[in-house]
Amino acid sequence: MWKCPKCGRNFSREGQGHYCGKIETVDQYIREQAEEAKPYLIEIRRMIREAIPEAQEKISWSMPTYWKGRNIVHFAASKKHLGLYPGDEATTVFAGKLADYDVSKGTIRLPYNKPLPGELIAEIVTWCYRRYAK
């Protein structure tokens, strides 16, 4: 058992990555991520904001979320990829266009060693907004 010296939480793995305290804003979320992830996070944030400017940006489930009456789409940094979470319906609808990506139920993994597919992200996010916004 490992105890974080900063926040005092206990974890099963030594040096396990986690958030010390509560993330309040997307800016704070991005600031606290690994340097490799930050450019991808900044870019996907810009893409989503341009695609659905009417959506409210907030933190939900400890990750950046775009909301309009309900959660529309989330994104989050992982060790080797950026996760985009549009839901399982979206990953099914866009399965053909996502063939080059690691996709599982409701999750699209975008590796840090490839450019983000801006047009595809905008298309998925816009579809989610039209489908789920209230």
C-alpha positions in Angstrom: 0.0 0.0 0.0 1.3 3.4 -1.0 0.2 6.7 0.6 0.4 9.9 -1.4 2.5 12.4 0.6 0.6 15.3 -0.9 -3.1 14.3 -0.3 -2.8 11.4 2.0 -4.8 9.0 -0.1 -3.9 5.3 -0.1 -3.3 3.3 -3.3 -2.3 -0.3 -4.1 0.6 0.8 -6.5 3.6 2.9 -5.5 3.5 6.3 -7.1 0.1 5.7 -8.7 -1.1 8.7 -10.7 -4.2 10.4 -9.4 -5.6 13.8 -8.6 -4.8 15.4 -5.3 -8.0 17.2 -4.5 -10.9 18.1 -6.6 -10.5 19.4 -10.2 -12.7 22.4 -10.6 -12.1 23.6 -14.2 -10.9 22.4 -17.6 -7.9 24.7 -17.3 -6.9 23.1 -14.0 -7.4 19.7 -15.5 -5.1 20.4 -18.4 -2.4 22.1 -16.1 -2.2 18.9 -14.0 -1.6 16.5 -16.9 1.7 15.1 -18.2 3.5 17.4 -20.6 3.1 15.0 -23.5 -0.7 15.1 -23.1 -1.1 18.9 -22.8 -0.9 19.8 -26.5 -3.5 17.1 -27.4 -5.8 18.3 -24.6 -5.6 21.9 -25.7 -6.2 21.0 -29.3 -9.2 18.7 -28.6 -10.7 21.3 -26.3 -10.4 23.9 -29.1 -12.0 21.4 -31.6 -14.9 20.7 -29.4 -15.5 24.3 -28.5 -15.6 25.2 -32.2 -17.9 22.4 -33.1 -20.4 23.0 -30.3 -19.9 26.5 -28.9 -23.4 26.4 -27.3 -22.4 23.6 -24.9 -21.3 24.4 -21.4 -17.8 23.3 -20.5 -17.5 21.7 -17.0 -15.9 18.9 -15.1 -18.0 15.8 -14.7 -16.7 12.3 -13.6 -13.3 14.1 -13.0 -12.9 14.9 -16.7 -13.6 17.8 -19.1 -17.2 17.5 -20.2 -19.4 19.4 -22.6 -23.0 19.7 -21.4 -26.3 21.0 -22.7 -29.1 19.7 -20.4 -27.1 16.5 -20.0 -23.5 15.3 -20.7 -22.8 15.4 -24.4 -19.1 14.3 -24.7 -16.1 13.9 -22.4 -12.3 13.7 -23.0 -9.4 12.7 -20.7 -5.7 12.1 -20.8 -4.3 8.7 -20.3 -0.7 7.5 -20.2 -0.4 6.7 -24.0 -3.5 8.2 -25.5 -6.2 10.8 -25.3 -9.6 9.3 -24.6 -12.7 10.7 -26.3 -16.0 9.5 -24.7 -19.0 10.2 -27.0 -20.9 7.1 -25.8 -21.5 3.7 -27.2 -24.2 4.8 -29.7 -21.7 7.3 -31.4 -18.9 4.7 -31.6 -21.4 2.4 -33.3 -22.7 5.0 -35.8 -19.1 6.1 -36.7 -17.5 2.6 -36.6 -16.5 2.7 -40.2 -14.7 6.0 -39.9 -13.1 4.9 -36.6 -11.5 1.7 -38.1 -8.0 3.1 -37.7 -8.5 3.8 -34.0 -8.7 1.7 -30.9 -12.4 1.8 -30.0 -14.4 0.1 -27.4 -17.9 0.6 -26.1 -18.3 4.4 -26.0 -14.5 5.1 -26.0 -12.2 6.3 -28.7 -8.4 6.2 -27.9 -6.4 8.7 -29.9 -2.7 8.0 -29.5 -0.2 10.8 -28.7 2.0 9.7 -31.6 -0.6 10.7 -34.3 -2.2 14.0 -35.2 -5.8 14.4 -33.9 -8.4 13.7 -36.6 -10.0 17.2 -36.4 -12.8 16.7 -39.0 -13.8 13.4 -37.5 -13.8 14.7 -34.0 -16.0 17.7 -35.0 -18.4 15.4 -36.9 -18.7 13.0 -33.9 -19.1 15.9 -31.4 -21.7 17.6 -33.5 -23.6 14.4 -34.0 -23.6 13.9 -30.2 -24.8 17.4 -29.6 -27.7 17.1 -32.0 -28.6 13.7 -30.5 -28.3 14.4 -26.8 -28.6 18.2 -26.1 -31.7 19.3 -24.3 
